[in-house]
Amino acid sequence: MTSHPNALSGLTPFGPLANLLPAHLQERLRALQRDSLDLFGHPRDYQHAFDRHIDFFEELIAGGINHGRLGRLLDEVGIRRQDGKPLTRGTISSALSRARERATAAPVRNSIAATVPDVLQPAAASGEALPRAAALCSPQQEPSTDRRTLPRAPRIHRRLPDEDADAPAEDEAEPHEMLSANDPTVVRNLRTASLLNKLRNP
Protein backbone atom coordinates (compact mmCIF):
# COMPACT_ATOMS: atom_id res chain seq x y z
CA MET A 1 0.00 0.00 0.00
CA THR A 2 1.47 3.34 -1.04
CA SER A 3 0.84 6.20 1.35
CA HIS A 4 1.11 9.92 0.86
CA PRO A 5 4.39 11.43 2.10
CA ASN A 6 2.45 13.33 4.78
CA ALA A 7 0.17 10.45 5.76
CA LEU A 8 0.69 9.44 9.39
CA SER A 9 4.32 10.56 9.21
CA GLY A 10 4.14 13.94 10.92
CA LEU A 11 4.26 17.39 9.43
CA THR A 12 6.75 18.47 6.81
CA PRO A 13 9.55 20.62 8.27
CA PHE A 14 9.51 24.25 7.29
CA GLY A 15 11.48 25.37 4.27
CA PRO A 16 13.75 28.43 4.02
CA LEU A 17 10.91 30.84 3.25
CA ALA A 18 8.78 29.68 6.20
CA ASN A 19 11.75 29.97 8.56
CA LEU A 20 12.02 33.68 7.71
CA LEU A 21 8.60 34.40 9.22
CA PRO A 22 8.27 35.86 12.72
CA ALA A 23 7.60 33.34 15.46
CA HIS A 24 3.90 34.13 15.84
CA LEU A 25 3.35 33.74 12.08
CA GLN A 26 5.25 30.45 12.10
CA GLU A 27 2.85 29.19 14.76
CA ARG A 28 -0.12 30.15 12.62
CA LEU A 29 1.50 28.56 9.57
CA ARG A 30 1.98 25.33 11.53
CA ALA A 31 -1.71 25.42 12.54
CA LEU A 32 -2.66 25.91 8.88
CA GLN A 33 -0.43 22.97 7.92
CA ARG A 34 -2.13 20.70 10.46
CA ASP A 35 -5.56 21.85 9.31
CA SER A 36 -4.69 21.10 5.68
CA LEU A 37 -4.60 17.34 6.44
CA ASP A 38 -7.56 15.09 7.10
CA LEU A 39 -7.83 12.51 9.90
CA PHE A 40 -5.67 10.05 7.95
CA GLY A 41 -2.95 12.60 7.21
CA HIS A 42 -3.94 13.08 3.57
CA PRO A 43 -4.03 16.62 2.16
CA ARG A 44 -7.40 18.32 1.87
CA ASP A 45 -8.41 20.53 -1.03
CA TYR A 46 -6.38 23.75 -0.91
CA GLN A 47 -9.54 25.88 -0.79
CA HIS A 48 -10.21 24.49 2.67
CA ALA A 49 -7.01 26.14 3.94
CA PHE A 50 -7.96 29.50 2.45
CA ASP A 51 -11.49 29.37 3.84
CA ARG A 52 -10.42 28.40 7.36
CA HIS A 53 -7.40 30.73 7.59
CA ILE A 54 -8.32 33.75 5.50
CA ASP A 55 -7.27 36.11 8.31
CA PHE A 56 -3.80 34.57 8.31
CA PHE A 57 -3.47 35.03 4.56
CA GLU A 58 -4.64 38.62 4.83
CA GLU A 59 -1.96 39.27 7.46
CA LEU A 60 0.72 37.75 5.23
CA ILE A 61 -0.39 39.86 2.25
CA ALA A 62 -0.52 42.99 4.42
CA GLY A 63 3.07 42.18 5.49
CA GLY A 64 4.26 42.33 1.88
CA ILE A 65 4.06 38.71 0.68
CA ASN A 66 2.81 38.60 -2.91
CA HIS A 67 0.93 35.74 -4.52
CA GLY A 68 4.09 34.24 -6.01
CA ARG A 69 5.85 33.96 -2.65
CA LEU A 70 2.65 32.80 -1.03
CA GLY A 71 2.52 29.90 -3.48
CA ARG A 72 6.11 28.90 -2.60
CA LEU A 73 5.36 29.20 1.12
CA LEU A 74 2.34 26.93 0.82
CA ASP A 75 4.35 24.47 -1.24
CA GLU A 76 6.87 24.21 1.62
CA VAL A 77 4.14 23.06 4.01
CA GLY A 78 2.55 20.64 1.55
CA ILE A 79 -0.41 22.70 0.28
CA ARG A 80 -0.42 22.14 -3.47
CA ARG A 81 -2.69 21.41 -6.38
CA GLN A 82 -4.16 17.94 -6.82
CA ASP A 83 -1.46 17.13 -9.38
CA GLY A 84 1.23 17.96 -6.80
CA LYS A 85 2.35 21.20 -8.43
CA PRO A 86 2.59 24.48 -6.51
CA LEU A 87 -0.37 26.83 -6.59
CA THR A 88 -0.07 29.49 -9.30
CA ARG A 89 -0.69 33.20 -8.82
CA GLY A 90 -4.04 32.93 -10.59
CA THR A 91 -5.12 29.96 -8.47
CA ILE A 92 -4.18 31.79 -5.27
CA SER A 93 -6.00 34.94 -6.39
CA SER A 94 -9.18 32.97 -7.12
CA ALA A 95 -8.96 31.03 -3.85
CA LEU A 96 -8.54 34.26 -1.88
CA SER A 97 -11.54 35.83 -3.61
CA ARG A 98 -13.75 32.84 -2.80
CA ALA A 99 -12.58 32.78 0.81
CA ARG A 100 -13.26 36.51 1.23
CA GLU A 101 -16.77 36.19 -0.23
CA ARG A 102 -17.60 33.29 2.08
CA ALA A 103 -16.21 35.11 5.10
CA THR A 104 -18.38 38.12 4.27
CA ALA A 105 -21.50 36.04 3.65
CA ALA A 106 -21.20 33.96 6.84
CA PRO A 107 -22.23 36.75 9.29
CA VAL A 108 -25.16 37.67 7.03
CA ARG A 109 -26.43 34.08 7.03
CA ASN A 110 -26.04 33.86 10.80
CA SER A 111 -27.92 37.14 11.25
CA ILE A 112 -30.80 35.97 9.06
CA ALA A 113 -30.99 32.66 10.89
CA ALA A 114 -31.13 34.50 14.23
CA THR A 115 -34.04 36.70 13.13
CA VAL A 116 -36.20 33.91 11.71
CA PRO A 117 -38.81 32.90 14.35
CA ASP A 118 -38.73 29.31 15.48
CA VAL A 119 -41.97 27.74 14.26
CA LEU A 120 -41.52 24.77 16.55
CA GLN A 121 -41.82 26.59 19.87
CA PRO A 122 -42.87 24.45 22.86
CA ALA A 123 -46.28 26.13 22.97
CA ALA A 124 -46.99 25.22 19.37
CA ALA A 125 -45.59 21.74 19.86
CA SER A 126 -47.89 21.19 22.82
CA GLY A 127 -50.90 22.22 20.77
CA GLU A 128 -51.66 25.63 22.34
CA ALA A 129 -51.03 27.55 19.13
CA LEU A 130 -52.53 24.98 16.80
CA PRO A 131 -56.16 26.24 16.87
CA ARG A 132 -55.10 29.75 15.89
CA ALA A 133 -52.86 28.41 13.12
CA ALA A 134 -55.68 26.22 11.87
CA ALA A 135 -58.03 29.20 11.82
CA LEU A 136 -55.56 31.21 9.79
CA CYS A 137 -55.06 28.38 7.32
CA SER A 138 -58.72 27.37 6.96
CA PRO A 139 -60.44 28.40 3.71
CA GLN A 140 -62.92 31.25 3.76
CA GLN A 141 -66.47 30.10 4.36
CA GLU A 142 -68.73 30.13 1.33
CA PRO A 143 -71.96 32.16 1.57
CA SER A 144 -75.00 30.08 2.45
CA THR A 145 -77.23 28.95 -0.40
CA ASP A 146 -79.94 27.41 1.81
CA ARG A 147 -83.26 28.93 0.66
CA ARG A 148 -84.66 28.66 4.17
CA THR A 149 -82.07 31.13 5.45
CA LEU A 150 -82.36 33.61 2.57
CA PRO A 151 -84.68 36.65 2.91
CA ARG A 152 -87.81 36.38 0.79
CA ALA A 153 -88.23 38.93 -1.97
CA PRO A 154 -91.41 41.04 -1.76
CA ARG A 155 -94.22 39.99 -4.08
CA ILE A 156 -95.30 42.42 -6.79
CA HIS A 157 -99.02 42.31 -7.59
CA ARG A 158 -100.15 43.73 -10.91
CA ARG A 159 -103.70 44.06 -12.28
CA LEU A 160 -104.74 44.25 -15.89
CA PRO A 161 -106.71 47.37 -16.91
CA ASP A 162 -109.92 45.41 -17.65
CA GLU A 163 -109.86 43.43 -14.41
CA ASP A 164 -112.35 44.15 -11.65
CA ALA A 165 -110.68 46.34 -9.06
CA ASP A 166 -112.36 44.36 -6.31
CA ALA A 167 -111.13 41.01 -7.63
CA PRO A 168 -107.83 39.75 -6.23
CA ALA A 169 -104.95 39.26 -8.63
CA GLU A 170 -104.24 35.72 -9.80
CA ASP A 171 -100.80 35.66 -8.25
CA GLU A 172 -101.90 37.35 -5.01
CA ALA A 173 -101.34 34.97 -2.15
CA GLU A 174 -103.37 34.60 0.95
CA PRO A 175 -101.88 36.46 3.92
CA HIS A 176 -101.01 33.27 5.75
CA GLU A 177 -98.98 31.99 2.73
CA MET A 178 -96.66 34.99 2.95
CA LEU A 179 -95.81 34.26 6.54
CA SER A 180 -93.90 31.43 8.04
CA ALA A 181 -95.75 28.13 7.76
CA ASN A 182 -93.68 26.79 10.62
CA ASP A 183 -95.46 28.98 13.22
CA PRO A 184 -98.90 27.38 13.98
CA THR A 185 -99.95 30.30 16.18
CA VAL A 186 -99.53 32.80 13.38
CA VAL A 187 -101.38 30.57 10.91
CA ARG A 188 -104.27 30.01 13.32
CA ASN A 189 -104.67 33.72 14.01
CA LEU A 190 -104.66 34.52 10.30
CA ARG A 191 -107.35 31.93 9.57
CA THR A 192 -109.52 33.26 12.39
CA ALA A 193 -109.15 36.80 11.07
CA SER A 194 -110.06 35.61 7.56
CA LEU A 195 -113.27 33.89 8.79
CA LEU A 196 -114.30 36.98 10.75
CA ASN A 197 -113.74 39.10 7.69
CA LYS A 198 -115.98 36.83 5.58
CA LEU A 199 -118.77 36.94 8.23
CA ARG A 200 -118.69 40.69 8.32
CA ASN A 201 -118.70 41.04 4.53
CA PRO A 202 -120.81 38.16 3.14
C-alpha positions in Angstrom: 0.0 0.0 0.0 1.5 3.3 -1.0 0.8 6.2 1.4 1.1 9.9 0.9 4.4 11.4 2.1 2.4 13.3 4.8 0.2 10.4 5.8 0.7 9.4 9.4 4.3 10.6 9.2 4.1 13.9 10.9 4.3 17.4 9.4 6.8 18.5 6.8 9.6 20.6 8.3 9.5 24.2 7.3 11.5 25.4 4.3 13.7 28.4 4.0 10.9 30.8 3.2 8.8 29.7 6.2 11.7 30.0 8.6 12.0 33.7 7.7 8.6 34.4 9.2 8.3 35.9 12.7 7.6 33.3 15.5 3.9 34.1 15.8 3.4 33.7 12.1 5.3 30.5 12.1 2.8 29.2 14.8 -0.1 30.1 12.6 1.5 28.6 9.6 2.0 25.3 11.5 -1.7 25.4 12.5 -2.7 25.9 8.9 -0.4 23.0 7.9 -2.1 20.7 10.5 -5.6 21.8 9.3 -4.7 21.1 5.7 -4.6 17.3 6.4 -7.6 15.1 7.1 -7.8 12.5 9.9 -5.7 10.1 7.9 -3.0 12.6 7.2 -3.9 13.1 3.6 -4.0 16.6 2.2 -7.4 18.3 1.9 -8.4 20.5 -1.0 -6.4 23.8 -0.9 -9.5 25.9 -0.8 -10.2 24.5 2.7 -7.0 26.1 3.9 -8.0 29.5 2.4 -11.5 29.4 3.8 -10.4 28.4 7.4 -7.4 30.7 7.6 -8.3 33.8 5.5 -7.3 36.1 8.3 -3.8 34.6 8.3 -3.5 35.0 4.6 -4.6 38.6 4.8 -2.0 39.3 7.5 0.7 37.8 5.2 -0.4 39.9 2.3 -0.5 43.0 4.4 3.1 42.2 5.5 4.3 42.3 1.9 4.1 38.7 0.7 2.8 38.6 -2.9 0.9 35.7 -4.5 4.1 34.2 -6.0 5.9 34.0 -2.6 2.7 32.8 -1.0 2.5 29.9 -3.5 6.1 28.9 -2.6 5.4 29.2 1.1 2.3 26.9 0.8 4.4 24.5 -1.2 6.9 24.2 1.6 4.1 23.1 4.0 2.6 20.6 1.6 -0.4 22.7 0.3 -0.4 22.1 -3.5 -2.7 21.4 -6.4 -4.2 17.9 -6.8 -1.5 17.1 -9.4 1.2 18.0 -6.8 2.4 21.2 -8.4 2.6 24.5 -6.5 -0.4 26.8 -6.6 -0.1 29.5 -9.3 -0.7 33.2 -8.8 -4.0 32.9 -10.6 -5.1 30.0 -8.5 -4.2 31.8 -5.3 -6.0 34.9 -6.4 -9.2 33.0 -7.1 -9.0 31.0 -3.9 -8.5 34.3 -1.9 -11.5 35.8 -3.6 -13.8 32.8 -2.8 -12.6 32.8 0.8 -13.3 36.5 1.2 -16.8 36.2 -0.2 -17.6 33.3 2.1 -16.2 35.1 5.1 -18.4 38.1 4.3 -21.5 36.0 3.6 -21.2 34.0 6.8 -22.2 36.7 9.3 -25.2 37.7 7.0 -26.4 34.1 7.0 -26.0 33.9 10.8 -27.9 37.1 11.2 -30.8 36.0 9.1 -31.0 32.7 10.9 -31.1 34.5 14.2 -34.0 36.7 13.1 -36.2 33.9 11.7 -38.8 32.9 14.4 -38.7 29.3 15.5 -42.0 27.7 14.3 -41.5 24.8 16.5 -41.8 26.6 19.9 -42.9 24.5 22.9 -46.3 26.1 23.0 -47.0 25.2 19.4 -45.6 21.7 19.9 -47.9 21.2 22.8 -50.9 22.2 20.8 -51.7 25.6 22.3 -51.0 27.5 19.1 -52.5 25.0 16.8 -56.2 26.2 16.9 -55.1 29.8 15.9 -52.9 28.4 13.1 -55.7 26.2 11.9 -58.0 29.2 11.8 -55.6 31.2 9.8 -55.1 28.4 7.3 -58.7 27.4 7.0 -60.4 28.4 3.7 -62.9 31.3 3.8 -66.5 30.1 4.4 -68.7 30.1 1.3 -72.0 32.2 1.6 -75.0 30.1 2.5 -77.2 28.9 -0.4 -79.9 27.4 1.8 -83.3 28.9 0.7 -84.7 28.7 4.2 -82.1 31.1 5.5 -82.4 33.6 2.6 -84.7 36.6 2.9 -87.8 36.4 0.8 -88.2 38.9 -2.0 -91.4 41.0 -1.8 -94.2 40.0 -4.1 -95.3 42.4 -6.8 -99.0 42.3 -7.6 -100.1 43.7 -10.9 -103.7 44.1 -12.3 -104.7 44.3 -15.9 -106.7 47.4 -16.9 -109.9 45.4 -17.6 -109.9 43.4 -14.4 -112.3 44.1 -11.6 -110.7 46.3 -9.1 -112.4 44.4 -6.3 -111.1 41.0 -7.6 -107.8 39.7 -6.2 -104.9 39.3 -8.6 -104.2 35.7 -9.8 -100.8 35.7 -8.2 -101.9 37.3 -5.0 -101.3 35.0 -2.1 -103.4 34.6 1.0 -101.9 36.5 3.9 -101.0 33.3 5.8 -99.0 32.0 2.7 -96.7 35.0 2.9 -95.8 34.3 6.5 -93.9 31.4 8.0 -95.8 28.1 7.8 -93.7 26.8 10.6 -95.5 29.0 13.2 -98.9 27.4 14.0 -99.9 30.3 16.2 -99.5 32.8 13.4 -101.4 30.6 10.9 -104.3 30.0 13.3 -104.7 33.7 14.0 -104.7 34.5 10.3 -107.3 31.9 9.6 -109.5 33.3 12.4 -109.1 36.8 11.1 -110.1 35.6 7.6 -113.3 33.9 8.8 -114.3 37.0 10.7 -113.7 39.1 7.7 -116.0 36.8 5.6 -118.8 36.9 8.2 -118.7 40.7 8.3 -118.7 41.0 4.5 -120.8 38.2 3.1 
